[in-house]
Amino acid sequence: MSLGNVYFDKRDFHNAKKTYERYTISEWRSLIIKKNVLPADALEIGEALTYLANCYKSLKEYNDAIKHYDEAIEVFRACYGNDHN
């Protein structure tokens, strides 16, 4: 995920998006959605989804941004519960 952060900081949102997508697709979707398992790095996955949503937002791809923000919220709820603020 660090490479994605570098691209994001450089405002290279296209490469940042590719990096975050590779990470989140392999980790988040396979472990949490399909197997209903909370991996040890779930918070990092939530952060990656948030960065990915930020990339989509910066690229003005708002529907994709909303989708990934929603997925990030799901990860954070899985980590902290629904009542955590």
C-alpha positions as CSV (number, residue, x, y, z in Angstrom):
1,M,0.0,0.0,0.0
2,S,3.0,2.4,0.6
3,L,3.5,2.6,-3.2
4,G,0.0,3.8,-3.6
5,N,0.5,6.4,-1.0
6,V,3.5,7.7,-2.8
7,Y,1.6,8.0,-6.1
8,F,-1.3,9.7,-4.2
9,D,1.0,12.2,-2.5
10,K,2.5,13.0,-6.0
11,R,-1.1,13.5,-7.2
12,D,-0.6,10.7,-9.7
13,F,-4.2,9.4,-9.0
14,H,-4.2,7.0,-11.9
15,N,-1.3,5.0,-10.7
16,A,-2.4,5.3,-7.1
17,K,-5.8,3.9,-8.1
18,K,-4.2,0.9,-9.8
19,T,-2.0,0.2,-6.7
20,Y,-4.9,0.4,-4.2
21,E,-7.2,-1.6,-6.5
22,R,-4.6,-4.5,-6.6
23,Y,-4.3,-4.4,-2.8
24,T,-8.0,-4.1,-1.9
25,I,-9.2,-6.6,-4.5
26,S,-6.9,-9.4,-3.4
27,E,-7.2,-8.7,0.4
28,W,-10.6,-7.2,1.2
29,R,-12.9,-8.9,-1.2
30,S,-11.5,-12.4,-0.8
31,L,-11.1,-12.5,2.9
32,I,-13.9,-10.4,4.3
33,I,-16.7,-10.8,1.8
34,K,-16.3,-14.4,0.6
35,K,-14.9,-16.0,3.7
36,N,-16.3,-13.7,6.4
37,V,-12.9,-13.5,8.0
38,L,-11.4,-10.3,9.5
39,P,-7.7,-10.3,8.6
40,A,-5.1,-8.9,10.9
41,D,-4.5,-6.0,8.6
42,A,-8.1,-5.1,8.2
43,L,-7.6,-1.5,9.3
44,E,-4.9,-1.1,6.6
45,I,-7.4,-2.5,4.1
46,G,-10.0,0.1,5.3
47,E,-7.4,2.8,4.8
48,A,-6.5,1.6,1.3
49,L,-10.2,1.6,0.4
50,T,-10.4,5.2,1.7
51,Y,-7.4,6.2,-0.4
52,L,-8.8,4.5,-3.4
53,A,-12.1,6.4,-2.9
54,N,-10.1,9.6,-2.6
55,C,-8.4,8.8,-6.0
56,Y,-11.8,8.2,-7.6
57,K,-13.0,11.5,-6.1
58,S,-9.9,13.4,-7.4
59,L,-10.5,11.9,-10.8
60,K,-14.2,13.0,-10.6
61,E,-15.4,9.4,-10.8
62,Y,-17.9,10.0,-8.0
63,N,-20.0,6.9,-8.2
64,D,-16.9,4.7,-7.8
65,A,-15.7,7.0,-5.0
66,I,-19.0,6.5,-3.1
67,K,-18.8,2.7,-3.6
68,H,-15.3,2.5,-2.1
69,Y,-16.1,4.8,0.8
70,D,-19.0,2.5,1.6
71,E,-16.7,-0.5,1.5
72,A,-14.2,1.3,3.8
73,I,-17.0,1.9,6.2
74,E,-17.9,-1.8,6.2
75,V,-14.3,-2.6,7.1
76,F,-14.2,-0.1,9.9
77,R,-17.5,-1.3,11.2
78,A,-16.2,-4.9,11.2
79,C,-13.2,-3.8,13.2
80,Y,-14.9,-1.4,15.6
81,G,-18.6,-2.4,15.6
82,N,-21.5,-0.3,14.5
83,D,-21.6,1.9,17.6
84,H,-18.1,3.2,17.3
85,N,-17.7,6.9,16.5
